[in-house]
């Protein structure tokens, strides 16, 4: 009789333990996404790497270090997120920026992992007429579950660079559209180029703006490195989860169009 009661007690307790664990995980994810709660926009600053800049200056463009970004509140200057790339050094040095990369988004306040970004290897040398050439970025929870995706459409948008955004179910939520027929590295030194974010109705609801250098130090950094600064403006009705995905999408824009030192 005592053995039966012990087994019955185990059966009754087990579901309770699972519920508590699931609830704790849900609170963690919710808290990590809330770091962007109330933010209308963020500044995304790519870290300057002196070794990479020096190598590029003497023609050793194959020396590429893993990207790092710091994300700030544009008004208060609060440090919100730290983003670090993890990638294979051979892929990175031979195929940058087409290489596969995993991005870890860490809450700068708590040091908790808030999100994982995954950019698969893509061939970026053609006009996106095959899936292997269609750049994409997946946004994932710390557990590895995907909750959003961004991908270049078939054909790449023609003369207007385009990136489509999708939710966790694969439904299209909008698209980024870049400048039409603007090329060349020098244009970004004197003009703030923008990728506008459109909703499914075609309305402009946000944008990613590549900031031009504000002083001679910034100009020098732009000339000798891939280090860039972007301002991402969110849609007014964007949820915290959607904002996190859009930050990941903005970094995809950097990889595609600015990582090799020029807008292509």
Backbone as CSV, one residue per row, in Angstrom:
resi,resn,N_x,N_y,N_z,CA_x,CA_y,CA_z,C_x,C_y,C_z
1,UNK,0.842,-1.218,0.000,0.000,0.000,0.000,0.867,1.255,0.000
2,UNK,1.918,1.256,0.749,2.774,2.445,0.823,3.463,2.700,-0.505
3,UNK,3.864,1.601,-1.222,4.508,1.766,-2.517,3.559,2.400,-3.511
4,UNK,2.304,1.948,-3.507,1.314,2.504,-4.424,1.114,3.994,-4.181
5,UNK,1.040,4.394,-2.926,0.838,5.807,-2.594,2.033,6.642,-3.044
6,UNK,3.235,6.053,-2.907,4.425,6.802,-3.325,4.419,7.051,-4.811
7,UNK,4.018,6.028,-5.588,3.970,6.195,-7.040,2.908,7.197,-7.434
8,UNK,1.759,7.148,-6.722,0.671,8.082,-7.021,1.111,9.511,-6.753
9,UNK,1.899,9.692,-5.686,2.384,11.043,-5.355,3.326,11.548,-6.424
10,UNK,4.190,10.633,-6.959,5.121,11.032,-8.005,4.376,11.497,-9.243
11,UNK,3.305,10.791,-9.591,2.519,11.155,-10.774,1.876,12.516,-10.601
12,UNK,1.439,12.828,-9.390,0.755,14.090,-9.142,1.711,15.261,-9.143
13,UNK,2.968,15.015,-8.701,3.921,16.116,-8.561,4.561,16.474,-9.901
14,UNK,4.804,15.481,-10.768,5.550,15.705,-12.006,4.973,16.807,-12.880
15,UNK,3.655,16.853,-13.173,3.119,17.914,-14.013,3.347,19.305,-13.422
16,UNK,3.299,19.419,-12.108,3.494,20.698,-11.453,4.895,21.213,-11.704
17,UNK,5.896,20.311,-11.626,7.278,20.706,-11.858,7.469,21.196,-13.288
18,UNK,6.838,20.521,-14.256,6.954,20.929,-15.659,6.319,22.295,-15.875
19,UNK,5.178,22.523,-15.259,4.496,23.809,-15.419,5.341,24.948,-14.880
20,UNK,5.972,24.744,-13.748,6.811,25.788,-13.161,7.999,26.089,-14.046
21,UNK,8.619,25.041,-14.609,9.769,25.221,-15.485,9.379,25.975,-16.751
22,UNK,8.234,25.584,-17.331,7.764,26.257,-18.541,7.455,27.719,-18.273
23,UNK,6.831,28.004,-17.149,6.500,29.385,-16.798,7.751,30.215,-16.587
24,UNK,8.782,29.619,-15.972,10.036,30.347,-15.736,10.707,30.692,-17.053
25,UNK,10.686,29.726,-18.001,11.283,29.980,-19.309,10.527,31.081,-20.040
26,UNK,9.204,31.075,-19.942,8.380,32.084,-20.606,8.684,33.474,-20.045
27,UNK,8.877,33.565,-18.724,9.191,34.860,-18.120,10.549,35.355,-18.576
28,UNK,11.519,34.431,-18.711,12.855,34.813,-19.149,12.813,35.419,-20.543
29,UNK,12.116,34.734,-21.469,12.009,35.229,-22.841,11.307,36.579,-22.862
30,UNK,10.222,36.691,-22.111,9.460,37.935,-22.079,10.326,39.079,-21.560
31,UNK,11.075,38.829,-20.485,11.920,39.859,-19.914,13.019,40.275,-20.884
32,UNK,13.599,39.312,-21.612,14.670,39.630,-22.545,14.160,40.476,-23.702
33,UNK,12.976,40.196,-24.206,12.414,40.998,-25.279,12.031,42.392,-24.789
34,UNK,11.687,42.516,-23.529,11.239,43.801,-23.004,12.349,44.838,-22.914
35,UNK,13.579,44.447,-23.215,14.660,45.420,-23.208,14.402,46.519,-24.236
36,UNK,13.622,46.208,-25.270,13.297,47.204,-26.303,11.916,47.820,-26.087
37,UNK,11.279,47.492,-24.958,9.947,48.032,-24.688,10.009,49.560,-24.550
38,UNK,9.167,50.249,-25.286,9.136,51.703,-25.231,10.112,52.392,-26.161
39,UNK,11.022,51.627,-26.780,11.992,52.221,-27.715,11.320,52.498,-29.064
40,UNK,11.439,53.728,-29.520,10.931,54.071,-30.845,11.966,53.795,-31.923
41,UNK,13.237,53.800,-31.513,14.330,53.521,-32.435,15.561,53.113,-31.634
42,UNK,16.563,52.575,-32.323,17.826,52.205,-31.689,18.976,52.563,-32.620
43,UNK,20.146,52.759,-32.024,21.378,52.954,-32.786,22.155,51.647,-32.780
44,UNK,22.600,51.220,-33.944,23.386,49.998,-34.091,24.789,50.401,-34.529
45,UNK,25.767,50.171,-33.661,27.142,50.581,-33.940,28.028,49.351,-34.078
46,UNK,28.626,49.204,-35.246,29.539,48.094,-35.467,30.892,48.412,-34.843
47,UNK,31.453,47.444,-34.154,32.729,47.658,-33.470,33.872,47.765,-34.466
48,UNK,34.763,48.708,-34.215,35.943,48.910,-35.065,37.040,47.946,-34.629
49,UNK,37.590,47.201,-35.593,38.681,46.267,-35.323,39.944,46.782,-36.024
50,UNK,40.922,47.201,-35.230,42.143,47.805,-35.782,42.913,46.821,-36.654
51,UNK,42.969,45.541,-36.249,43.720,44.549,-37.022,43.134,44.387,-38.410
52,UNK,41.817,44.278,-38.504,41.168,44.130,-39.803,41.379,45.371,-40.655
53,UNK,41.263,46.549,-40.042,41.447,47.806,-40.781,42.861,47.916,-41.323
54,UNK,43.839,47.545,-40.500,45.236,47.618,-40.939,45.501,46.649,-42.081
55,UNK,44.938,45.469,-41.992,45.113,44.471,-43.043,44.502,44.943,-44.358
56,UNK,43.319,45.524,-44.278,42.666,46.025,-45.486,43.437,47.190,-46.085
57,UNK,44.044,47.997,-45.231,44.791,49.162,-45.706,46.001,48.764,-46.547
58,UNK,46.558,47.578,-46.278,47.736,47.138,-47.044,47.368,46.069,-48.072
59,UNK,46.062,45.934,-48.324,45.613,45.040,-49.377,45.345,43.615,-48.972
60,UNK,45.332,43.327,-47.662,45.047,41.972,-47.196,43.579,41.862,-46.797
61,UNK,42.718,41.977,-47.788,41.285,41.963,-47.524,40.768,40.619,-47.050
62,UNK,41.595,39.557,-47.163,41.155,38.235,-46.732,41.163,38.096,-45.213
63,UNK,41.773,39.035,-44.503,41.788,38.976,-43.044,40.511,39.622,-42.513
64,UNK,39.613,38.795,-42.036,38.325,39.252,-41.539,38.101,38.726,-40.122
65,UNK,37.791,39.609,-39.207,37.479,39.185,-37.842,35.963,39.063,-37.703
66,UNK,35.534,38.395,-36.645,34.105,38.211,-36.410,33.465,39.548,-36.020
67,UNK,32.331,39.842,-36.629,31.659,41.117,-36.384,31.134,41.223,-34.956
68,UNK,31.137,42.444,-34.444,30.515,42.746,-33.162,29.746,44.054,-33.308
69,UNK,28.615,44.131,-32.651,27.779,45.328,-32.686,27.340,45.677,-31.268
70,UNK,27.173,46.965,-31.027,26.595,47.443,-29.777,25.358,48.259,-30.112
71,UNK,24.288,48.015,-29.373,23.007,48.654,-29.661,22.626,49.556,-28.499
72,UNK,22.292,50.818,-28.829,22.034,51.845,-27.823,20.671,52.494,-28.026
73,UNK,20.141,53.040,-26.927,18.967,53.913,-27.021,19.458,55.252,-27.567
74,UNK,18.878,55.772,-28.653,19.410,56.988,-29.292,19.265,58.255,-28.452
75,UNK,18.311,58.280,-27.542,18.073,59.490,-26.743,18.834,59.480,-25.418
76,UNK,18.821,58.352,-24.724,19.453,58.269,-23.411,20.885,57.758,-23.473
77,UNK,21.240,57.105,-24.578,22.576,56.523,-24.693,22.730,55.214,-23.938
78,UNK,21.620,54.688,-23.388,21.695,53.444,-22.629,22.138,52.291,-23.534
79,UNK,23.080,51.508,-23.014,23.574,50.343,-23.741,22.573,49.215,-23.574
80,UNK,21.969,48.762,-24.672,20.893,47.789,-24.607,21.348,46.371,-24.892
81,UNK,22.051,46.189,-25.990,22.416,44.844,-26.437,23.846,44.799,-26.962
82,UNK,24.472,43.640,-26.783,25.775,43.347,-27.380,25.578,42.185,-28.343
83,UNK,26.059,42.340,-29.561,25.878,41.309,-30.586,27.259,40.821,-31.031
84,UNK,27.461,39.506,-30.957,28.743,38.937,-31.351,28.531,37.802,-32.345
85,UNK,29.338,37.843,-33.391,29.280,36.815,-34.430,30.150,35.620,-34.058
86,UNK,29.675,34.436,-34.408,30.455,33.212,-34.322,30.436,32.564,-35.692
87,UNK,31.619,32.397,-36.302,31.673,31.838,-37.647,32.990,31.107,-37.874
88,UNK,33.004,30.297,-38.901,34.202,29.545,-39.263,35.230,30.488,-39.889
89,UNK,36.464,30.517,-39.392,37.452,31.479,-39.902,37.773,31.302,-41.385
90,UNK,37.803,30.067,-41.865,38.106,29.839,-43.277,36.988,30.366,-44.160
91,UNK,35.739,30.052,-43.790,34.595,30.584,-44.540,34.608,32.102,-44.532
92,UNK,34.850,32.663,-43.356,34.797,34.124,-43.204,35.859,34.815,-44.060
93,UNK,37.072,34.251,-44.071,38.164,34.897,-44.792,38.067,34.697,-46.302
94,UNK,37.474,33.581,-46.721,37.403,33.290,-48.155,36.117,33.778,-48.806
95,UNK,35.024,33.838,-48.034,33.730,34.121,-48.639,32.986,35.297,-48.006
96,UNK,33.634,36.038,-47.099,32.961,37.179,-46.479,32.381,38.121,-47.529
97,UNK,31.156,38.589,-47.388,30.236,38.413,-46.267,29.195,37.309,-46.477
98,UNK,29.480,36.391,-47.410,28.497,35.349,-47.744,28.522,34.182,-46.758
99,UNK,29.514,34.148,-45.875,29.728,33.017,-44.975,28.567,32.811,-44.003
100,UNK,28.450,31.584,-43.489,27.464,31.303,-42.451,27.894,31.966,-41.148
101,UNK,26.941,32.526,-40.424,27.260,33.195,-39.163,26.145,33.012,-38.161
102,UNK,26.522,32.813,-36.906,25.581,32.779,-35.792,25.828,34.025,-34.947
103,UNK,24.769,34.757,-34.653,24.886,35.993,-33.883,24.221,35.807,-32.523
104,UNK,24.951,36.122,-31.479,24.406,36.043,-30.127,24.086,37.447,-29.632
105,UNK,22.824,37.684,-29.286,22.366,38.969,-28.760,22.286,38.863,-27.238
106,UNK,23.129,39.622,-26.536,23.193,39.563,-25.079,22.679,40.857,-24.479
107,UNK,21.808,40.738,-23.504,21.293,41.906,-22.770,22.457,42.562,-22.046
108,UNK,22.741,43.818,-22.371,23.882,44.512,-21.777,23.697,44.768,-20.290
109,UNK,22.463,44.709,-19.802,22.191,44.976,-18.381,22.326,43.718,-17.534
110,UNK,21.837,42.595,-18.030,21.778,41.371,-17.237,22.751,40.299,-17.704
111,UNK,23.312,40.486,-18.896,24.212,39.507,-19.509,23.491,38.220,-19.903
112,UNK,22.160,38.253,-19.944,21.386,37.114,-20.425,21.338,37.111,-21.948
113,UNK,21.305,35.933,-22.540,21.138,35.838,-23.989,19.686,36.142,-24.328
114,UNK,19.467,37.142,-25.166,18.117,37.576,-25.508,17.625,36.957,-26.808
115,UNK,18.547,36.703,-27.750,18.144,36.205,-29.067,19.357,35.628,-29.769
116,UNK,19.099,34.728,-30.700,20.135,34.163,-31.568,19.766,34.483,-33.015
117,UNK,20.715,34.972,-33.780,20.505,35.187,-35.205,21.305,34.167,-35.998
118,UNK,20.721,33.627,-37.046,21.447,32.679,-37.895,21.375,33.134,-39.343
119,UNK,22.553,33.367,-39.925,22.671,33.748,-41.327,23.359,32.600,-42.067
120,UNK,22.607,31.831,-42.845,23.218,30.702,-43.559,24.123,31.163,-44.694
121,UNK,24.998,30.269,-45.128,25.883,30.573,-46.248,25.057,30.805,-47.507
122,UNK,25.359,31.879,-48.217,24.686,32.192,-49.479,25.698,32.701,-50.490
123,UNK,25.431,32.422,-51.753,26.252,32.960,-52.829,25.691,34.319,-53.213
124,UNK,26.405,35.379,-52.906,25.873,36.717,-53.135,26.307,37.347,-54.429
125,UNK,26.718,36.510,-55.404,27.301,37.069,-56.629,26.330,37.083,-57.801
126,UNK,25.062,36.728,-57.579,24.104,36.774,-58.693,22.831,37.469,-58.225
127,UNK,21.808,37.461,-59.050,20.611,38.272,-58.797,19.481,37.509,-58.127
128,UNK,19.807,36.602,-57.225,18.815,35.909,-56.408,17.797,35.129,-57.242
129,UNK,18.271,34.451,-58.293,17.379,33.624,-59.091,17.387,32.165,-58.640
130,UNK,18.123,31.869,-57.584,18.142,30.534,-56.991,18.223,30.712,-55.475
131,UNK,17.692,29.753,-54.736,17.642,29.884,-53.280,19.017,30.065,-52.660
132,UNK,20.062,29.459,-53.253,21.409,29.572,-52.693,21.920,31.004,-52.756
133,UNK,21.283,31.832,-53.593,21.702,33.227,-53.733,20.792,34.201,-52.976
134,UNK,19.761,33.681,-52.348,18.797,34.550,-51.663,19.180,34.675,-50.187
135,UNK,19.839,35.792,-49.863,20.291,36.024,-48.500,19.110,35.913,-47.521
136,UNK,19.409,35.442,-46.310,18.360,35.382,-45.296,18.963,35.434,-43.893
137,UNK,18.109,35.750,-42.934,18.495,35.798,-41.523,17.336,35.279,-40.694
138,UNK,17.627,34.307,-39.835,16.615,33.723,-38.967,16.760,34.299,-37.564
139,UNK,15.639,34.639,-36.934,15.634,35.144,-35.553,15.116,34.037,-34.647
140,UNK,15.894,33.701,-33.616,15.565,32.556,-32.772,15.599,32.921,-31.292
141,UNK,14.762,32.236,-30.531,14.801,32.343,-29.081,16.088,31.683,-28.579
142,UNK,16.488,31.971,-27.343,17.680,31.298,-26.792,17.578,29.781,-26.832
143,UNK,16.363,29.256,-26.820,16.155,27.805,-26.879,16.422,27.239,-28.270
144,UNK,16.512,28.120,-29.280,16.737,27.689,-30.655,15.492,27.734,-31.517
145,UNK,14.335,28.003,-30.916,13.084,28.068,-31.681,13.028,29.345,-32.522
146,UNK,12.712,29.185,-33.800,12.617,30.331,-34.706,11.305,31.075,-34.479
147,UNK,11.375,32.422,-34.456,10.151,33.204,-34.309,9.993,34.257,-35.401
148,UNK,10.978,34.403,-36.275,10.872,35.355,-37.391,11.980,35.061,-38.390
149,UNK,11.772,35.525,-39.622,12.759,35.296,-40.671,12.728,36.458,-41.648
150,UNK,13.873,36.749,-42.243,13.960,37.767,-43.290,14.720,37.163,-44.459
151,UNK,14.238,37.409,-45.691,14.854,36.784,-46.849,14.686,37.642,-48.094
152,UNK,15.723,37.655,-48.911,15.658,38.365,-50.188,14.702,37.611,-51.111
153,UNK,13.755,38.288,-51.760,12.796,37.597,-52.639,13.444,37.126,-53.930
154,UNK,12.742,36.265,-54.648,13.225,35.805,-55.949,13.443,37.005,-56.869
155,UNK,14.639,37.115,-57.420,14.971,38.252,-58.273,15.578,39.408,-57.518
156,UNK,15.530,39.363,-56.183,16.187,40.386,-55.364,15.508,41.740,-55.320
157,UNK,14.355,41.870,-55.992,13.686,43.162,-56.026,14.015,43.986,-57.250
158,UNK,14.767,43.382,-58.184,15.124,44.125,-59.400,16.105,45.232,-59.110
159,UNK,15.788,46.451,-59.549,16.679,47.596,-59.332,16.512,48.203,-57.937
160,UNK,15.556,47.699,-57.177,15.352,48.173,-55.807,15.645,47.034,-54.838
161,UNK,16.780,47.056,-54.144,17.106,45.980,-53.202,15.967,45.769,-52.212
162,UNK,15.538,44.517,-52.044,14.375,44.219,-51.215,14.653,43.030,-50.300
163,UNK,14.165,43.135,-49.062,14.230,42.032,-48.101,12.850,41.862,-47.493
164,UNK,12.284,40.662,-47.620,10.962,40.385,-47.073,11.089,39.882,-45.634
165,UNK,10.126,40.257,-44.786,10.122,39.815,-43.393,8.911,38.915,-43.155
166,UNK,9.142,37.847,-42.373,8.092,36.871,-42.075,8.001,36.605,-40.576
167,UNK,6.807,36.178,-40.117,6.645,35.815,-38.717,6.981,34.338,-38.525
168,UNK,6.737,33.820,-37.321,7.113,32.441,-36.998,6.345,31.407,-37.815
169,UNK,5.204,31.801,-38.383,4.407,30.885,-39.205,4.749,30.984,-40.680
170,UNK,5.682,31.875,-41.032,6.056,32.049,-42.420,5.193,33.040,-43.163
171,UNK,4.288,33.724,-42.456,3.444,34.736,-43.089,4.222,36.036,-43.262
172,UNK,4.101,36.647,-44.420,4.815,37.887,-44.683,4.262,39.015,-43.824
173,UNK,5.156,39.742,-43.150,4.753,40.858,-42.303,5.138,42.209,-42.892
174,UNK,5.997,42.212,-43.902,6.418,43.466,-44.512,7.664,43.256,-45.347
175,UNK,8.301,44.357,-45.716,9.537,44.275,-46.490,10.332,45.560,-46.383
176,UNK,11.646,45.401,-46.438,12.560,46.538,-46.520,12.867,46.802,-47.987
177,UNK,12.846,48.075,-48.368,13.211,48.453,-49.725,14.329,49.487,-49.670
178,UNK,15.402,49.210,-50.439,16.566,50.083,-50.412,16.549,51.127,-51.494
179,UNK,17.590,51.965,-51.520,17.709,52.993,-52.558,17.812,52.358,-53.938
180,UNK,17.230,52.978,-54.925,17.236,52.456,-56.287,18.431,52.995,-57.073
181,UNK,19.210,52.045,-57.618,20.336,52.385,-58.503,21.343,53.321,-57.843
182,UNK,21.587,53.164,-56.553,22.646,53.927,-55.881,23.768,52.960,-55.562
183,UNK,24.934,53.188,-56.172,26.070,52.302,-55.951,27.317,53.127,-55.685
184,UNK,28.363,52.425,-55.214,29.641,53.105,-55.000,29.889,53.394,-53.541
185,UNK,31.146,53.207,-53.119,31.490,53.363,-51.717,31.481,54.790,-51.214
186,UNK,31.801,55.779,-52.066,31.920,57.156,-51.605,30.584,57.798,-51.290
187,UNK,29.496,57.300,-51.900,28.194,57.926,-51.698,27.770,57.851,-50.234
188,UNK,28.171,56.792,-49.532,27.748,56.638,-48.147,28.529,57.537,-47.197
189,UNK,29.588,58.183,-47.685,30.361,59.095,-46.840,29.705,60.464,-46.725
190,UNK,28.825,60.783,-47.665,28.219,62.117,-47.654,26.696,62.082,-47.663
191,UNK,26.109,60.887,-47.737,24.656,60.766,-47.794,24.187,59.694,-46.820
192,UNK,23.086,59.957,-46.146,22.514,58.972,-45.234,21.496,58.129,-46.004
193,UNK,21.930,56.957,-46.407,21.097,56.068,-47.202,20.086,55.348,-46.318
194,UNK,18.878,55.153,-46.821,17.818,54.546,-46.020,17.177,53.358,-46.726
195,UNK,16.878,52.339,-45.930,16.027,51.237,-46.352,14.698,51.434,-45.645
196,UNK,13.644,51.659,-46.407,12.335,51.899,-45.798,11.635,50.575,-45.515
197,UNK,10.933,50.524,-44.373,10.187,49.336,-43.978,8.720,49.549,-44.328
198,UNK,8.164,48.647,-45.127,6.776,48.734,-45.569,5.966,47.601,-44.936
199,UNK,4.725,47.895,-44.553,3.848,46.837,-44.056,3.205,46.122,-45.236
200,UNK,2.320,45.183,-44.967,1.704,44.393,-46.039,0.760,45.219,-46.918
201,UNK,0.401,46.419,-46.458,-0.428,47.318,-47.261,0.410,48.236,-48.138
202,UNK,1.741,48.147,-48.011,2.630,49.001,-48.787,2.943,50.325,-48.120
203,UNK,2.448,50.535,-46.902,2.681,51.793,-46.181,4.060,51.781,-45.519
204,UNK,4.741,52.923,-45.535,6.038,53.037,-44.871,5.812,53.178,-43.372
205,UNK,6.381,52.253,-42.596,6.144,52.241,-41.148,7.439,52.330,-40.343
206,UNK,8.570,52.332,-41.023,9.857,52.432,-40.330,10.985,52.485,-41.339
207,UNK,12.210,52.536,-40.850,13.348,52.530,-41.763,14.652,52.200,-41.043
208,UNK,15.633,51.775,-41.834,17.009,51.597,-41.372,17.844,52.622,-42.120
209,UNK,18.466,53.512,-41.388,19.243,54.585,-41.997,20.728,54.396,-41.722
210,UNK,21.507,54.309,-42.793,22.959,54.236,-42.669,23.467,55.647,-42.405
211,UNK,24.049,55.862,-41.219,24.471,57.199,-40.832,25.803,57.557,-41.506
212,UNK,25.885,58.779,-42.012,27.144,59.238,-42.579,28.073,59.695,-41.457
213,UNK,29.391,59.726,-41.681,30.328,60.151,-40.638,30.016,61.573,-40.162
214,UNK,30.081,61.779,-38.851,29.769,63.092,-38.282,31.009,63.933,-38.022
215,UNK,32.189,63.327,-38.110,33.433,64.072,-37.889,34.566,63.377,-38.643
216,UNK,35.785,63.953,-38.526,36.929,63.406,-39.270,37.325,62.019,-38.761
217,UNK,37.123,61.774,-37.464,37.428,60.454,-36.915,36.507,59.404,-37.532
218,UNK,35.227,59.739,-37.620,34.280,58.820,-38.232,34.571,58.607,-39.712
219,UNK,34.990,59.681,-40.388,35.339,59.581,-41.805,36.512,58.637,-41.999
220,UNK,37.524,58.773,-41.139,38.687,57.899,-41.236,38.324,56.454,-40.985
221,UNK,37.447,56.219,-40.019,37.010,54.855,-39.704,36.285,54.235,-40.891
222,UNK,35.424,55.025,-41.548,34.673,54.538,-42.713,35.618,54.188,-43.868
223,UNK,36.657,54.998,-44.045,37.549,54.809,-45.183,38.419,53.567,-45.066
224,UNK,38.787,53.209,-43.842,39.739,52.114,-43.668,39.122,50.840,-43.099
225,UNK,37.815,50.830,-42.877,37.206,49.642,-42.278,35.765,49.458,-42.751
226,UNK,35.144,48.373,-42.287,33.740,48.087,-42.580,32.824,48.551,-41.460
227,UNK,33.377,49.249,-40.475,32.599,49.652,-39.302,31.576,50.722,-39.682
228,UNK,30.300,50.452,-39.376,29.208,51.349,-39.760,28.289,51.631,-38.583
229,UNK,27.476,52.684,-38.733,26.475,53.040,-37.730,25.123,53.147,-38.421
230,UNK,24.107,52.521,-37.846,22.759,52.549,-38.397,21.780,53.016,-37.327
231,UNK,20.717,53.672,-37.778,19.604,53.969,-36.885,18.372,53.264,-37.422
232,UNK,17.803,52.413,-36.565,16.608,51.656,-36.923,15.406,52.269,-36.228
233,UNK,14.414,52.689,-37.006,13.174,53.244,-36.472,12.079,52.195,-36.597
234,UNK,11.419,51.890,-35.472,10.419,50.821,-35.434,9.032,51.327,-35.837
235,UNK,8.179,50.435,-36.326,6.759,50.785,-36.516,6.136,51.132,-35.164
236,UNK,5.185,52.039,-35.158,4.572,52.483,-33.907,3.886,51.345,-33.168
237,UNK,3.331,50.380,-33.899,2.583,49.295,-33.264,3.403,48.017,-33.112
238,UNK,4.718,48.096,-33.273,5.548,46.894,-33.214,5.615,46.338,-31.794
239,UNK,5.463,45.031,-31.666,5.627,44.369,-30.378,7.113,44.274,-30.054
240,UNK,7.442,43.947,-28.809,8.843,43.800,-28.418,9.511,42.684,-29.211
241,UNK,8.784,41.607,-29.467,9.311,40.495,-30.262,9.617,40.943,-31.686
242,UNK,8.695,41.711,-32.271,8.891,42.205,-33.631,10.098,43.138,-33.698
243,UNK,10.283,43.966,-32.681,11.423,44.880,-32.640,12.745,44.118,-32.641
244,UNK,12.798,43.047,-31.833,14.015,42.245,-31.792,14.332,41.662,-33.164
245,UNK,13.318,41.160,-33.844,13.516,40.595,-35.179,13.996,41.663,-36.158
246,UNK,13.460,42.871,-36.048,13.856,43.956,-36.953,15.310,44.364,-36.720
247,UNK,15.773,44.310,-35.476,17.191,44.583,-35.200,18.051,43.556,-35.934
248,UNK,17.653,42.300,-35.865,18.376,41.233,-36.563,18.355,41.458,-38.076
249,UNK,17.213,41.923,-38.592,17.092,42.207,-40.026,18.001,43.362,-40.446
250,UNK,18.118,44.366,-39.577,18.974,45.514,-39.886,20.434,45.083,-40.016
251,UNK,20.840,44.136,-39.183,22.213,43.643,-39.273,22.403,42.823,-40.547
252,UNK,21.353,42.143,-41.006,21.427,41.468,-42.304,21.685,42.479,-43.415
253,UNK,21.039,43.627,-43.349,21.270,44.685,-44.342,22.731,45.093,-44.357
254,UNK,23.348,45.187,-43.173,24.765,45.532,-43.113,25.613,44.470,-43.807
255,UNK,25.328,43.200,-43.534,26.098,42.124,-44.167,25.979,42.161,-45.688
256,UNK,24.779,42.347,-46.183,24.570,42.273,-47.634,25.180,43.464,-48.363
257,UNK,24.927,44.671,-47.854,25.222,45.870,-48.642,26.434,46.683,-48.185
258,UNK,26.897,46.493,-46.970,27.970,47.363,-46.469,29.174,46.624,-45.918
259,UNK,29.083,45.327,-45.734,30.164,44.608,-45.067,31.444,44.578,-45.884
260,UNK,31.340,44.637,-47.194,32.556,44.628,-48.012,33.089,46.030,-48.274
261,UNK,32.604,47.009,-47.505,33.163,48.354,-47.590,32.494,49.265,-48.582
262,UNK,31.448,48.784,-49.272,30.758,49.642,-50.214,29.320,49.161,-50.372
263,UNK,28.481,50.061,-50.817,27.093,49.685,-51.106,27.078,49.039,-52.477
264,UNK,26.496,47.825,-52.565,26.523,47.101,-53.845,25.115,46.936,-54.398
